[in-house]
Amino acid sequence: MADYNRHVTISSPKELVFDSTKKILINAGYEMQRESPPNLLVVEKKKTREYAVDDARCYYSIIVTLNGIDQETGAYFDFKRYGIGQWKETTKKAFDDMIQAIISDAERRFMQRRSSSKEDEVIIHREKIIERQIVKVRCRYCGALNEDGLSMCQSCGARL
């Protein structure tokens, strides 16, 4: 067994990083072995042409551990290769590219969520109803309604 480890910090909440990681690894052909949202994800992939090795019994396992507070997530990727032989540089590059795709996807989704929540705030602000009471006083001479606080009737000029 050979290991290849990477630790990265992603500017996105842990839940979004977990979802992005799961989506990208499954799209890359990995099968889910175990998950404990939003902290742990274990996937496995049998030998493919992409990671060509002479040993037909070779397979890859990825353990992803996430920890973080608010909008910063620390992601630890532990790539394990089971079988005979060593890591190839092309395989390491493929894993690094996968990590970059996860980072990009999580940060893009986080920015979309932030921008959509700002739009919601604006809409809520526009829908705010302002209620105002207007008190009217009836003139005892002509019966016209006048705003409270006036000293003379606007219709007949009599004292209110």
N, C-alpha and C positions, 0 to 999 in steps of 0.2 A: 504494500500500500504506500502511496506517495501523496503528500499534502501540498497544497498551494493555497495560501491564506491572503486575504485582503481585508483591510479595515478602512471604511470610508465614512465621512460625515455627510449627510444629505439634508438640505434645507427644506424639509417637509415633515409633517406629522407622521408618527409611526404607522398609523392605520393606512395612510396613502402609500407609504414605502412598502408595507406588507402586500397590499393589493397589486402594486406595480410589479414587485418581485415575483409574486405568484403568476401573474398574467404572462410576463415575459419568459419565465422558465418553462411554463406549460407550452407556450407557443414555440419554444425552442426544442420541444420534444421530450422534456423531462416528465416523469410520472411522480405524482404526489405520494410520498411515503408516510409523512406525518406532518401535522400542522397544529399550532397552538396560537391562534391569532391574538394579538398582533406581535408576538414576541419570537416565535420559532417556526421555521419552515424547513422541511427535509424533503429533497427530491432526488430521483435517481434516473440515470439514462444508460441504457446498454450501448455497446460499441456501435458506432456508425462510421460512415465514410468520412464525415467531417472530422472526427478524431481518430483517424486511421492508425491502428497499432497492429503489430503482428499477432498479438495474442487474442484469439477469438473470445476468450472468457473475460475480457477487460470491460469494466463499466465505471461510470462516474457517479459520485454522490455529492450533493451540495447541501451543506447545513448552513442556514442563514439565521443569525441571531440578531435581533433588533432591540435597541434600548434608546430611550430619549425622553426629552421633556419638551413640551409645547411644539415648536416648529423645527427643532433640530433632532435628527435621528442618527444614532451611531449604528452602522450596519457592519457586521462581521461575517464575511463569506469564507467558509471553510470548504475548499474543493478537495475531494478525495478521489484518487484514482486507484482502483483495485485491479490487479493483474500484473503481468511481467513487463518490465521496461521502465523507462523514465518519462517524465513530462516532456512533450515537444513544445518548442517556443510558439508554434502556431496554435496549439491548444491553449496555452497561457494567454495568448493574444485574443483568442475567441472568448475566453472567460472575462478578460478585461473589457472587451467590447460589450459583453452582456451586462456587466456592472455599469458601464457608462449609459447603456440604454435604460437600465432601471433608474439611475439617478435622473436622467433627462425626463423620463415619463413621470416620476413622482413629483419632481419640481414643476413640470408643466401643469399637472393636475392640481397642484397646490395653488399655483398662480391663477388658474381658471376658477378655482373655488373662491379665492380671495376677491377676484374681480366681480364674480357673480354675486357675492354677498354685499359688495359695495353698491351694485345696481339695485339690489333688493332694498337697501337702506334708503336710497333715493326715492324709489317707488313708494315706500311706506311714508316717507316725509311728504310726498305729494298728495297722498290720500288722507292726510291728517285733517280732521274737521275742526274748525274753530267756531265755537258757539258763542254768540254775543247776544245779550239781552238789551233791548231798547225799551225804555219806559216812556210811555206817552201820558200826557195829562189832557183831559177834556176841558175845553173852555166853557165856563158856566153861562156865557152870554150867547155864543153862536153854535156851540157844540163841536167845533173843530178839534182834531187831535193835534197836540203840540208836544215837542220833545221836552222831557223833564229838564229843569234848570233854566228855562226861558222865563223872563219876567212879563212879557207881553205876548198875546195871541198873534200868531202869524197871519191869521185870516182876517180878524176884525180889529185888532190893535188894543183890545181890552186888557186890563191888568189881570194876570193869572193868580 
